[in-house]
Amino acid sequence: MTLHNDDLEKDYHVEQVGVYAQDPDAGEILYFISQTDKEGGDEVPGAAKSPGFTLDWNFSLNVGNGSKVEVAVNKVGVLTEEQADDRYVTKEKAEETLGNYYTKEET
């Protein structure tokens, strides 16, 4: 999950993240909540202070006993393959650039 600071005017600290689900009988419910282990949470700077700032969380969930599970992902937090290629160096490109510098034996 990725939090962006777009249009955020003031800095703040985030300590908890909640994920909601749509229950067919009860409507929207709080599905799970996660809390940081850092004292005071994670700082999220305003957009003017740190344009393009993001904060990433990784969650692992196991869902069971569901006859049908649908996941709706907000496209704001999705990294496409093209974006990843532009942002990160592939292993092949790193090896080509470094010329196997780290794997050469010293004599």
C-alpha positions in Angstrom: 0.0 0.0 0.0 1.4 3.4 -0.9 0.5 6.7 0.7 1.1 9.9 -1.4 1.4 13.4 -0.1 -0.2 15.0 -3.2 -2.2 18.2 -2.1 -1.2 17.7 1.5 -0.8 21.1 3.1 0.6 20.3 6.5 3.0 17.6 7.8 1.6 14.9 10.0 2.5 11.6 11.6 0.7 8.4 10.7 0.5 5.6 13.3 -2.3 3.4 11.9 -3.6 2.2 8.6 -7.0 0.7 8.2 -8.3 -1.3 5.3 -12.0 -1.5 4.7 -14.0 -4.3 2.9 -17.5 -4.4 1.5 -19.5 -7.0 3.4 -22.7 -8.1 1.5 -24.8 -8.1 4.7 -23.2 -5.4 6.9 -21.9 -3.0 4.2 -18.5 -1.4 4.6 -16.5 -2.9 7.5 -13.1 -2.4 8.9 -11.3 -5.5 7.6 -7.9 -5.0 9.3 -5.8 -2.4 11.0 -2.1 -2.1 11.1 -0.1 0.0 13.6 3.5 1.1 13.3 6.1 0.0 15.8 7.8 3.4 15.6 7.3 5.8 18.6 5.2 8.7 17.2 4.6 7.0 13.9 5.9 7.8 10.4 6.3 11.4 9.3 4.4 12.4 6.2 5.7 15.8 5.0 3.5 18.3 3.2 3.6 18.4 -0.6 5.5 21.8 -0.6 8.2 20.5 1.8 8.7 17.2 -0.1 7.0 17.0 -3.5 6.3 13.4 -4.7 6.9 11.8 -1.2 5.5 8.3 -0.8 5.3 6.0 2.2 5.0 2.2 1.4 3.6 -0.6 3.6 3.7 -4.3 2.8 0.9 -6.5 4.1 0.4 -10.2 3.8 -3.1 -11.5 4.2 -4.7 -14.9 4.0 -8.4 -14.9 3.2 -10.4 -18.1 3.7 -14.0 -19.4 3.6 -15.0 -17.0 0.9 -17.1 -18.2 -2.0 -16.1 -15.1 -4.0 -13.4 -12.6 -3.2 -13.0 -9.5 -5.2 -10.1 -7.0 -4.7 -10.4 -3.4 -5.9 -7.0 -1.7 -6.1 -6.7 2.1 -6.3 -4.5 2.7 -9.4 -2.7 5.5 -7.5 -0.7 2.9 -5.6 0.1 0.6 -8.6 3.5 0.5 -10.1 3.4 -0.6 -13.8 6.1 -2.7 -15.4 7.1 0.3 -17.5 7.4 2.6 -14.5 9.5 0.0 -12.7 11.8 -0.3 -15.7 12.2 3.5 -15.8 12.8 3.7 -12.0 15.0 0.7 -11.3 18.0 -0.9 -12.9 17.6 -4.4 -14.1 20.0 -7.1 -13.0 21.2 -7.4 -16.6 21.8 -3.7 -17.0 23.6 -3.5 -13.6 25.9 -6.4 -14.7 26.5 -4.8 -18.1 27.3 -1.4 -16.5 29.5 -2.8 -13.7 31.3 -5.2 -16.1 31.0 -7.9 -13.5 33.2 -5.7 -11.2 32.0 -7.5 -8.1 32.4 -11.0 -9.4 36.0 -10.7 -10.6 38.6 -12.4 -8.6 41.4 -10.3 -7.3 44.9 -11.4 -8.2 
